[in-house]
Amino acid sequence: MLDTAIIGAGPYGLSIAAHLRHRGIPFRIFGRPMDSWLQHMPKGMMLKSDGFASDIYDPEQAFTLRQFCAEQGIQYADAGLPVRLETFGAYGLAFRDRMVPELEEKLVANVDRVGDGFVLRLEDGETIQARRLVLAVGITHFEYIPENLAHLSPEFLSHSARHREVETFRGRSVAVIGGGASALDLAGLLHEAGADVQLVSRRSELKFHSQPTGKPRSWWQQIRHPQSGLGPGMRSRFFADAPGAFYYLPERLRLEIVRRTLGPSGGWFIRDKVIGKLPVHLGCTPLGADVRNGRVCLSVQTADGSKREIVSEHLIAATGYKVDLERLKFLNPEIRSKIKAVQGAPVLSSIFESSIPGLYFAGVAAANSFGPVMRFAFGAGFAARTVTRALAKSASRETTSVPVRSVATSSK
């Protein structure tokens, strides 16, 4: 029986795998490398995270984004220079090649619970038994579309995660719904690609990160607004650097912080691609939509209570992601039903373990337990260190009590 299986090969899955490999803990990892970044975000996008906060984590920090850029001759700065999506994706693939060559680009079709472990069935028919399972599945399982729009067919409605390419909208009219980074990035890129794009947001104003001045910060500014992997400020510093302490806050407070902290906003570099370049409808809450004469008519309520219609050929819901365990269809329904959850997200122990022994969650699914840093790549380092320590202790106890061999079985 295999010691550990990992599902997911983004920053969290790769970081955990690199840590397990360093400790000599047998594992197999499945998934398409950097899939969310390479297949579900628009070309030309730039990361909001600073360069120093965009690493994937190996135990010795031997292959950082800084090092990758130096090797490839790509301009880099710890802060102040946006990281291009293409750069981050290429870095992730290089990290895979160097630190996690074991990655198997296979998808897991089903996971069932058997005895004290798990049985994974891959799409190619292979079955694997593992004592422990780490789910680092990222955001794409959790695309959120408002219920009052979900009835529209894919011809007229899609989620922002479905648009790696924006050129297909050249010459077409499209309305982007949302006020966060996904909406702003996509709207700006669609406009550059020649689409007739409108942005619709329920927010009364759009928010953007402050552009770095490049000037040295005074010691007082550094004390009052320390830099962190989530941006400047004491609160951000706490959320970024102390997820283990965040875990021990009262549950109600944790949930409220995760809901309210680091809300929708765009990078400073996207402002000039949106403001003054395309129609922006603020204070507009979508009420519903229907299709008439081959066009989709979006009904909204404005800030003064009046109603109006916004007409386009296509709607893109850049409405974010909402963790919901029921969306993880590859998990046997019996497993999903036995996972203790709050607001659709798993309730985790201080070592990322769910209420089912041996089942761990890392990444956005762990945000309610460890804070908003779990929504960003910066949180992968803490998750990898914590999960690896826990798995190493478990493996040590089992090795001491009963000699085992790591094997995988196949249905072939």
C-alpha positions in Angstrom: 0.0 0.0 0.0 1.3 3.5 -0.9 2.0 5.8 1.9 0.5 9.0 0.5 -1.3 10.1 -2.7 -1.6 13.8 -3.7 -4.3 15.0 -6.1 -3.5 18.4 -7.6 -0.3 19.8 -9.2 -0.5 23.5 -8.7 1.7 25.5 -6.2 0.3 23.6 -3.2 0.5 20.1 -4.6 3.9 20.6 -6.0 5.2 22.2 -2.8 3.9 19.3 -0.7 5.3 16.7 -3.1 8.7 18.5 -3.0 8.7 18.3 0.8 7.7 14.7 0.9 10.4 13.8 -1.6 13.0 15.5 0.5 11.9 13.6 3.6 11.9 10.2 1.7 8.2 9.6 2.3 6.8 7.4 -0.5 4.1 9.2 -2.6 2.4 9.5 -5.9 1.1 12.8 -7.2 -1.6 13.2 -9.9 -2.8 16.1 -12.0 -2.0 18.5 -14.8 0.9 20.8 -13.7 -0.2 24.4 -13.0 -3.5 23.7 -14.7 -5.4 26.6 -13.1 -2.7 29.0 -14.2 -2.0 27.6 -17.7 -5.5 26.7 -18.8 -8.0 28.8 -16.8 -6.5 32.3 -16.7 -6.3 34.7 -19.7 -3.1 35.1 -21.6 -1.4 38.4 -21.0 -2.6 38.5 -17.3 -0.2 39.6 -14.6 -0.1 38.4 -11.0 -1.2 40.7 -8.1 1.4 39.0 -5.9 4.9 40.4 -5.7 7.7 38.4 -7.0 9.0 37.4 -3.6 5.5 36.1 -2.7 5.1 34.0 -5.9 7.5 31.1 -5.1 6.6 27.4 -5.2 8.3 25.9 -2.1 10.9 23.2 -1.8 12.4 22.6 1.7 15.7 24.3 1.0 14.3 27.1 -1.1 16.7 25.9 -3.8 14.5 26.9 -6.7 12.7 30.2 -6.2 11.0 32.4 -8.8 14.0 34.8 -8.5 16.4 32.0 -9.4 14.3 30.8 -12.3 14.1 34.3 -13.8 17.9 34.7 -13.4 18.5 31.4 -15.3 16.0 32.3 -18.1 17.1 36.0 -18.4 13.7 37.2 -17.4 13.5 40.6 -15.6 12.6 40.2 -12.0 12.2 42.2 -8.8 11.0 41.1 -5.3 8.5 44.0 -5.5 7.3 46.6 -7.8 7.6 44.6 -11.1 4.5 42.6 -11.9 5.0 38.9 -12.6 3.6 37.8 -15.9 1.3 34.8 -16.0 3.4 33.1 -18.6 6.5 33.5 -16.4 4.8 32.0 -13.4 3.4 29.1 -15.5 6.8 28.4 -17.0 8.3 28.5 -13.5 5.8 26.0 -12.2 6.7 23.6 -15.1 10.4 24.0 -14.4 9.8 23.4 -10.7 8.0 20.2 -11.6 10.8 19.0 -13.8 13.5 19.8 -11.1 11.7 19.1 -7.8 8.8 16.7 -8.6 9.7 14.6 -11.6 7.4 11.9 -10.2 4.3 13.9 -11.2 1.9 11.8 -13.2 -0.3 13.8 -15.6 -3.3 11.6 -15.0 -6.7 12.5 -13.6 -8.3 10.7 -10.7 -11.8 9.5 -11.6 -12.9 8.2 -8.2 -11.8 8.0 -4.6 -13.3 5.6 -2.2 -12.7 4.8 1.5 -11.5 1.2 2.2 -10.5 0.2 5.7 -8.0 2.7 7.1 -7.0 4.0 3.7 -8.3 5.1 0.3 -8.6 3.5 -3.1 -8.0 5.8 -6.1 -9.2 4.9 -9.6 -7.5 6.8 -12.3 -9.1 7.6 -15.7 -6.9 5.0 -17.4 -8.4 2.3 -15.1 -5.4 1.9 -12.7 -6.3 1.5 -9.1 -4.1 2.6 -6.2 -4.4 2.0 -2.5 -3.0 4.8 -0.2 -3.0 5.2 3.5 -3.3 9.0 3.3 -4.7 11.3 0.7 -3.9 15.0 0.2 -6.3 17.1 -1.8 -4.6 20.2 -3.3 -7.2 20.7 -6.1 -7.0 24.4 -6.5 -9.8 26.8 -7.5 -11.2 25.4 -10.8 -13.4 22.9 -9.1 -15.2 25.7 -7.3 -16.2 28.1 -10.1 -19.2 30.2 -8.8 -22.0 31.5 -11.0 -24.9 33.3 -9.4 -28.1 31.1 -9.4 -30.1 33.8 -11.2 -27.8 33.4 -14.3 -27.0 29.7 -14.2 -30.0 28.8 -16.4 -28.3 30.4 -19.5 -26.7 28.0 -22.0 -22.9 28.0 -22.5 -23.5 29.9 -25.8 -24.6 32.9 -23.8 -22.9 32.5 -20.4 -19.5 31.3 -19.2 -17.3 31.6 -16.2 -14.1 33.7 -16.4 -12.1 30.5 -15.8 -13.1 29.2 -19.2 -11.3 31.9 -21.1 -7.6 31.2 -21.6 -7.9 32.8 -25.1 -9.6 36.2 -25.5 -9.1 36.5 -29.2 -12.3 34.5 -29.9 -14.3 37.6 -28.8 -12.7 40.0 -31.3 -15.5 42.0 -32.9 -18.1 40.6 -30.5 -20.0 42.3 -27.7 -19.5 40.9 -24.2 -20.4 41.9 -20.7 -18.1 40.9 -17.9 -19.8 40.7 -14.4 -17.6 41.3 -11.4 -15.4 43.8 -9.7 -12.3 41.8 -8.7 -9.0 41.0 -10.3 -10.5 38.3 -12.6 -13.1 40.7 -14.0 -10.8 43.7 -14.4 -8.0 41.6 -16.0 -10.4 40.0 -18.4 -12.2 43.2 -19.3 -8.9 45.0 -20.0 -7.5 42.1 -22.1 -10.8 41.7 -24.0 -10.8 45.4 -24.9 -7.2 45.1 -26.1 -8.2 42.1 -28.2 -10.8 44.1 -30.0 -14.0 43.0 -28.2 -16.8 45.5 -27.5 -16.7 44.9 -23.8 -18.7 46.3 -20.8 -17.9 45.8 -17.1 -20.8 45.3 -14.7 -20.2 45.4 -11.0 -22.4 45.7 -7.9 -19.6 47.7 -6.2 -20.0 51.4 -6.0 -16.3 51.9 -6.9 -13.5 49.8 -8.3 -10.5 49.2 -6.1 -6.9 48.8 -7.2 -3.7 48.1 -5.4 -1.5 51.2 -4.9 1.3 51.5 -7.4 4.8 51.2 -5.8 6.6 54.6 -5.8 10.1 53.0 -5.9 11.1 55.4 -3.0 12.7 53.9 0.1 10.1 53.6 3.0 10.9 55.2 6.3 11.5 53.0 9.3 8.1 54.3 10.7 6.3 53.3 7.6 7.9 49.9 7.7 6.8 49.5 11.3 3.2 50.7 10.8 2.7 49.1 7.4 5.2 46.2 7.2 5.5 44.3 3.9 4.1 40.8 3.7 3.2 38.1 1.2 -0.3 39.5 1.1 0.6 43.2 0.8 1.5 45.9 3.4 -0.1 46.3 6.8 0.0 44.7 10.2 -3.2 42.6 9.6 -1.8 41.3 6.3 1.5 40.5 7.9 -0.4 38.4 10.6 -2.5 36.6 8.0 0.6 35.9 5.8 3.1 34.8 8.4 1.0 33.3 11.2 -1.7 31.0 9.7 -0.9 28.6 12.6 -2.0 31.2 15.1 -5.0 32.2 12.9 -6.2 28.7 13.2 -6.8 29.2 17.0 -9.1 32.2 16.6 -12.8 31.5 17.3 -14.5 29.9 14.3 -17.0 32.8 13.8 -14.2 35.3 13.7 -12.2 33.2 11.3 -15.1 32.9 8.9 -15.8 36.6 9.0 -12.1 37.5 8.4 -11.9 35.2 5.4 -15.1 36.7 4.0 -14.1 40.3 4.4 -10.3 40.4 4.0 -8.6 41.1 0.8 -11.8 41.5 -1.1 -12.2 42.2 -4.8 -9.5 44.5 -6.2 -7.3 44.8 -9.2 -3.6 45.2 -9.6 -2.3 48.7 -10.1 -1.1 47.8 -13.6 -4.6 47.0 -14.9 -6.2 50.4 -14.0 -5.1 52.1 -17.2 -6.4 49.2 -19.3 -9.9 49.6 -17.9 -10.6 53.1 -16.5 -11.6 55.4 -19.4 -11.2 52.6 -22.0 -14.5 50.8 -21.7 -18.0 51.3 -20.3 -18.1 50.5 -16.5 -21.5 50.1 -14.9 -21.1 50.4 -11.1 -23.7 49.8 -8.4 -25.5 47.4 -10.7 -26.8 44.2 -9.1 -27.7 41.4 -11.6 -31.3 40.3 -11.2 -31.4 37.8 -14.0 -31.0 37.4 -17.7 -32.8 36.0 -20.7 -32.1 35.6 -24.4 -34.0 37.6 -27.0 -33.2 37.7 -30.7 -29.9 35.9 -30.3 -28.6 38.3 -27.6 -28.5 38.0 -23.9 -30.3 40.7 -21.9 -29.0 41.2 -18.4 -31.4 42.9 -16.0 -29.8 44.9 -13.2 -30.9 47.0 -10.3 -29.0 50.2 -9.9 -27.9 51.9 -6.7 -31.0 54.2 -6.8 -33.3 51.2 -7.0 -34.2 51.6 -10.7 -33.9 48.8 -13.2 -32.2 48.6 -16.6 -31.0 46.2 -19.2 -27.5 45.6 -20.5 -27.5 43.8 -23.8 -24.6 41.8 -25.3 -23.8 38.7 -27.3 -22.3 36.9 -24.3 -22.0 37.2 -20.5 -18.8 36.3 -18.6 -19.3 35.7 -14.9 -16.0 36.8 -13.3 -17.8 36.1 -10.0 -15.0 34.2 -8.3 -14.9 30.8 -6.6 -16.8 29.3 -3.7 -15.5 26.2 -1.9 -18.2 23.5 -1.9 -17.2 19.9 -1.2 -20.2 18.7 -3.2 -18.3 20.0 -6.3 -15.6 17.4 -5.8 -17.4 14.7 -7.7 -14.4 12.4 -7.9 -14.9 11.8 -4.1 -17.3 9.0 -3.3 -20.6 10.6 -2.1 -20.2 8.6 1.2 -16.9 10.3 1.8 -18.3 13.7 1.1 -21.1 13.1 3.4 -18.8 12.2 6.3 -16.5 15.2 6.0 -17.4 17.7 8.7 -17.9 21.0 6.9 -18.9 24.6 7.6 -20.3 26.7 4.8 -19.3 24.0 2.3 -15.6 24.0 3.3 -14.0 21.2 5.3 -13.3 21.7 9.0 -9.6 20.9 9.5 -7.3 20.1 12.3 -4.2 22.1 13.0 -2.3 19.8 10.6 -4.8 20.2 7.7 -6.5 16.9 8.4 -10.2 16.6 7.9 -12.7 14.7 10.1 -11.9 11.6 8.0 -8.5 10.3 9.3 -5.8 10.4 6.7 -7.7 12.9 4.4 -6.0 16.3 4.1 -7.0 19.5 2.3 -4.6 22.2 1.2 -5.1 25.5 -0.7 -8.3 27.4 -1.0 -10.3 24.7 0.7 -8.2 25.4 3.9 -8.9 29.1 4.0 -11.6 29.0 6.7 -9.2 27.2 9.0 -5.9 28.9 8.3 -6.9 32.3 6.8 -6.9 34.2 3.6 -3.3 33.3 2.8 -4.5 29.9 1.7 -6.1 31.6 -1.3 -2.6 32.6 -2.6 0.5 30.8 -3.6 2.3 32.3 -0.6 0.4 30.0 1.7 1.9 26.9 0.0 5.1 27.0 2.1 3.3 26.8 5.4 0.9 24.1 4.2 3.7 22.0 2.8 5.8 22.1 6.0 2.8 21.4 8.2 1.4 18.5 6.2 4.8 17.0 5.7 5.6 17.0 9.4 2.3 15.3 10.1 2.8 12.7 7.5 6.3 12.0 8.6 5.1 11.4 12.2 2.4 9.0 11.0 4.8 7.1 8.8 7.3 6.9 11.6 4.7 5.4 14.0 3.6 2.9 11.4 7.1 1.8 10.5 7.9 1.3 14.2 4.9 -0.8 14.8 4.4 -2.8 11.6 6.9 -3.2 8.7 5.2 -2.2 5.5 6.0 -2.0 1.8 4.8 0.8 -0.5 3.1 -0.8 -3.5 0.4 0.1 -5.9 -2.1 -2.3 -7.4 -3.5 -2.1 -10.9 -6.7 -3.3 -12.4 -5.0 -3.8 -15.7 
